[in-house]
């Protein structure tokens, strides 16, 4: 099973990696995403940091997008 970090869309992963080179909190978020499999396991703080360090704006997404994270992740291959 892939981690959240492995399932991130490429353009989002690039932004996160760029931020992780600059900011320790972004690096910590990256490691958090590497340790979880389910988006629902993330805390509100983690999701807030995700938006900050990937240059995403919460108002551009629906509540469902934010709760389930499917907009930010590549689909699981079965």
C-alpha positions, 0 to 999 in steps of 0.5 A: 500500500502506498503512503500519502506522499507517494500518491501525491500528484506530481505537481503538488509533490514538486511544490512540497519538496521545494518548500521542504528545502526551505522550511523545517515545518514543511520537511516535517509535513513531508515526513508525516505524509510519508508515514500515513496511508490514509488522508483521514489520518491527518490532523487539521494542522497537517492539512492546513500546512499542506495547503500552505506549503503546496501553494493551494487555496482552501477556498478553491476546493469543496469540503469533500475535496479537503476531507477525502483528499482525492483531488490532491492524490493520484487514484489507487491502482487496483 
